[in-house]
């Protein structure tokens, strides 16, 4: 039987029916759900719910996708249900979520962030300043300015990265929803943990933790966006690291200022 090439798009999720299952693209990740992991696909208006197999007595894990066309959603659900393997009544079910593989698409799909744009501008500005200082004061001043530029870059990164993490954690702790995530599988050298939002849809969060269960806080507007709930000590450590980065940035900026003024004024 030839597999129909059906696609649903809506709510930031893209679902594609392929020969051996369903591919879900959302929030910078791709989930490959094999047909053997799917119990059924149900339709509620413009929404299709992909229900995974679970052992008896376990709440099902559901992945939802929408489309503007009710006809397309119905056709997608019918096509998937026709391709599902036949199962005898009462046949024990495996945990379908363990068969789901996840692949990060962040490198291909992520748009440039404000921090990334600032880094590029900083590098271009540093290069222009080094050239200008060399022209004004000679190669000696350019050589003196190079370690300052490296220090500025290190200080900026040391302040920006933990600062961004702290800001995201603070925002989600204030506005997000905390849930327990269970370890699901390994993904690209990381460990993927599965959690369920308030609508019953399953999501995955990748981290380096080696616990079987972790607590994550997700964004109710975009449930695929989540952070691991960190201890107060960890947040303090990140804050200290950010302060060290700011101190390094300030010190190297002052050193660069003295070199530049000496090169131009003498």
C-alpha positions as CSV (number, residue, x, y, z in Angstrom):
1,X,0.0,0.0,0.0
2,X,1.4,3.4,-1.0
3,X,1.6,5.9,1.9
4,X,-0.3,9.2,1.2
5,X,1.9,12.3,1.7
6,X,-0.3,14.2,4.1
7,X,0.8,17.3,6.0
8,X,-1.0,19.3,8.8
9,X,0.2,22.7,9.8
10,X,-1.1,24.8,12.7
11,X,-0.4,26.0,16.2
12,X,3.4,26.0,15.5
13,X,3.4,22.2,14.8
14,X,3.9,20.5,11.5
15,X,2.8,16.8,11.2
16,X,3.9,14.7,8.2
17,X,2.7,11.2,7.5
18,X,5.6,9.1,6.3
19,X,5.9,5.4,5.3
20,X,6.8,4.2,8.8
21,X,5.0,6.7,11.1
22,X,4.4,10.4,11.8
23,X,7.0,13.2,11.9
24,X,6.2,16.1,14.2
25,X,8.2,19.4,13.9
26,X,7.7,21.9,16.7
27,X,9.8,24.4,18.7
28,X,13.1,23.5,17.1
29,X,12.8,19.7,17.4
30,X,11.5,16.8,15.3
31,X,9.7,13.9,16.9
32,X,9.6,10.6,14.9
33,X,6.6,8.6,16.0
34,X,6.6,5.0,14.5
35,X,3.3,3.4,13.7
36,X,3.9,0.8,16.3
37,X,3.8,3.5,19.0
38,X,0.4,4.9,18.0
39,X,-2.8,3.6,19.5
40,X,-5.1,5.7,17.4
41,X,-5.6,9.2,16.0
42,X,-8.9,11.0,16.9
43,X,-10.3,14.1,15.5
44,X,-12.0,17.0,17.3
45,X,-12.9,19.6,14.7
46,X,-9.7,21.1,13.3
47,X,-7.5,19.2,15.8
48,X,-6.0,15.7,15.5
49,X,-4.8,13.9,18.7
50,X,-2.2,11.3,18.2
51,X,-2.6,8.9,21.1
52,X,0.4,6.7,21.9
53,X,0.1,3.2,23.2
54,X,0.4,2.7,27.0
55,X,0.2,-0.3,29.3
56,X,-3.1,-1.0,30.9
57,X,-4.0,1.4,33.7
58,X,-1.7,4.2,32.5
59,X,-2.8,7.6,31.2
60,X,-2.2,7.9,27.5
61,X,0.4,10.3,26.1
62,X,-1.1,12.5,23.4
63,X,0.5,14.7,20.7
64,X,-1.9,17.2,19.1
65,X,-1.7,19.1,15.8
66,X,-4.2,21.5,14.1
67,X,-5.0,22.6,10.6
68,X,-7.3,25.2,9.1
69,X,-9.0,22.5,7.1
70,X,-11.3,20.0,8.9
71,X,-11.2,17.8,5.8
72,X,-7.4,17.7,5.9
73,X,-7.4,16.8,9.6
74,X,-10.0,14.0,9.0
75,X,-8.0,12.6,6.0
76,X,-4.8,12.6,8.0
77,X,-6.4,10.7,11.0
78,X,-8.0,8.2,8.6
79,X,-4.8,7.6,6.8
80,X,-2.8,7.0,9.9
81,X,-5.4,4.7,11.5
82,X,-5.5,2.6,8.3
83,X,-1.8,2.1,8.4
84,X,-1.6,1.1,12.1
85,X,-0.6,-2.5,12.7
86,X,-3.5,-4.9,13.6
87,X,-3.7,-5.8,17.3
88,X,-5.7,-8.5,18.9
89,X,-8.3,-7.4,21.5
90,X,-6.8,-7.2,24.9
91,X,-3.3,-7.5,23.5
92,X,-0.8,-5.9,26.0
93,X,0.5,-2.5,24.9
94,X,4.0,-1.2,25.3
95,X,4.8,2.4,26.3
96,X,4.8,4.1,22.9
97,X,6.7,7.1,24.2
98,X,9.8,5.0,24.6
99,X,9.8,4.3,20.8
100,X,9.6,8.0,19.9
101,X,12.9,9.5,18.8
102,X,13.8,13.2,19.0
103,X,16.1,15.3,16.9
104,X,17.1,18.9,17.5
105,X,16.4,21.3,14.6
106,X,17.5,24.3,16.5
107,X,20.6,24.9,14.4
108,X,18.6,25.0,11.1
109,X,15.5,26.8,12.3
110,X,16.5,29.1,15.1
111,X,16.4,32.8,14.1
112,X,19.3,35.0,15.2
113,X,18.7,36.2,18.8
114,X,19.4,39.7,20.1
115,X,22.4,38.3,21.9
116,X,23.7,36.7,18.7
117,X,23.3,40.0,16.8
118,X,25.0,41.9,19.5
119,X,28.0,39.4,19.4
120,X,28.4,39.9,15.7
121,X,28.2,43.7,16.0
122,X,30.7,43.6,18.9
123,X,33.2,41.5,16.8
124,X,32.9,43.8,13.8
125,X,33.3,46.9,16.0
126,X,36.4,45.4,17.7
127,X,38.0,44.6,14.3
128,X,37.3,48.2,13.1
129,X,38.8,49.7,16.3
130,X,41.9,47.5,16.1
131,X,42.5,48.6,12.5
132,X,41.9,52.3,13.3
133,X,44.2,52.2,16.4
134,X,46.9,50.6,14.2
135,X,46.6,53.3,11.7
136,X,46.7,56.1,14.3
137,X,49.3,54.8,16.7
138,X,51.1,52.0,15.0
139,X,51.2,48.2,15.2
140,X,52.3,48.3,18.9
141,X,48.9,49.7,19.9
142,X,47.0,47.2,17.8
143,X,48.9,44.4,19.5
144,X,48.1,45.9,22.9
145,X,44.4,46.1,22.0
146,X,44.1,42.4,20.9
147,X,44.1,41.0,24.5
148,X,41.6,43.7,25.4
149,X,39.2,42.5,22.7
150,X,39.6,38.9,23.8
151,X,38.9,39.9,27.4
152,X,35.8,41.9,26.3
153,X,34.5,38.9,24.4
154,X,35.1,36.5,27.4
155,X,33.5,39.0,29.8
156,X,30.5,39.5,27.6
157,X,29.9,35.8,27.1
158,X,30.4,35.1,30.8
159,X,27.9,37.7,31.8
160,X,25.3,37.2,29.0
161,X,24.9,33.4,29.0
162,X,24.2,32.9,32.7
163,X,22.2,36.1,32.8
164,X,20.0,35.0,29.9
165,X,19.5,31.6,31.7
166,X,18.6,33.4,35.0
167,X,16.1,35.7,33.2
168,X,14.4,32.8,31.5
169,X,14.2,30.8,34.7
170,X,12.9,33.8,36.6
171,X,10.2,34.4,34.0
172,X,9.0,30.8,33.9
173,X,9.1,30.4,37.7
174,X,6.8,33.4,37.9
175,X,4.5,32.6,34.9
176,X,5.0,28.9,34.1
177,X,3.6,25.6,35.3
178,X,5.8,23.1,37.2
179,X,5.4,19.4,36.3
180,X,7.4,16.2,36.8
181,X,9.2,14.9,33.7
182,X,10.2,11.3,33.4
183,X,13.3,10.1,31.5
184,X,12.3,8.9,28.1
185,X,15.4,8.2,25.9
186,X,18.8,9.5,24.8
187,X,18.9,12.1,22.1
188,X,22.0,13.5,20.4
189,X,24.2,12.9,23.4
190,X,21.6,14.5,25.7
191,X,18.8,12.9,27.8
192,X,15.2,13.6,26.8
193,X,12.6,13.8,29.5
194,X,8.8,13.6,28.8
195,X,6.3,15.8,30.5
196,X,2.6,16.4,29.9
197,X,0.9,19.8,29.8
198,X,-2.5,20.6,31.2
199,X,-4.2,19.7,27.9
200,X,-2.7,16.2,28.1
201,X,-0.2,16.7,25.3
202,X,3.3,15.2,25.7
203,X,6.5,17.2,25.3
204,X,10.2,16.5,25.6
205,X,12.9,18.5,27.3
206,X,16.6,17.6,26.8
207,X,19.2,18.1,29.5
208,X,22.4,16.6,30.9
209,X,20.7,15.4,34.1
210,X,21.1,11.7,35.0
211,X,18.0,11.5,37.3
212,X,15.1,9.3,36.4
213,X,12.7,12.2,37.2
214,X,13.2,15.9,37.1
215,X,11.0,18.9,37.7
216,X,10.5,21.2,34.8
217,X,8.6,24.5,34.5
218,X,7.0,25.1,31.1
219,X,5.5,28.1,29.4
220,X,1.7,27.7,29.3
221,X,1.5,29.7,26.0
222,X,4.2,27.5,24.4
223,X,4.4,24.2,26.4
224,X,7.4,23.0,24.4
225,X,9.5,25.8,26.0
226,X,10.6,24.7,29.4
227,X,13.5,24.9,31.9
228,X,14.7,22.5,34.7
229,X,13.8,23.9,38.1
230,X,17.1,24.7,39.7
231,X,18.2,24.9,43.3
232,X,18.8,28.3,45.0
233,X,22.5,27.4,45.2
234,X,22.6,26.9,41.4
235,X,20.9,30.2,40.7
236,X,23.3,31.9,43.1
237,X,26.3,30.4,41.3
238,X,25.0,31.6,37.9
239,X,24.5,35.1,39.4
240,X,28.0,35.1,40.7
241,X,29.3,34.0,37.3
242,X,27.4,36.8,35.6
243,X,28.8,39.3,38.0
244,X,32.4,38.1,37.4
245,X,31.7,38.4,33.7
246,X,30.5,42.0,34.2
247,X,33.6,42.8,36.2
248,X,35.8,41.3,33.5
249,X,33.9,43.2,30.8
250,X,34.2,46.5,32.7
251,X,38.0,46.1,33.4
252,X,38.9,45.2,29.9
253,X,36.7,48.0,28.5
254,X,38.7,50.5,30.7
255,X,42.0,49.0,29.5
256,X,40.9,49.3,25.9
257,X,39.8,52.9,26.5
258,X,43.3,53.8,27.8
259,X,45.0,52.1,24.9
260,X,42.7,53.8,22.3
261,X,43.1,57.3,23.8
262,X,46.9,56.9,24.1
263,X,47.0,55.9,20.4
264,X,45.0,58.8,19.2
265,X,46.1,61.5,21.7
266,X,49.5,60.3,22.6
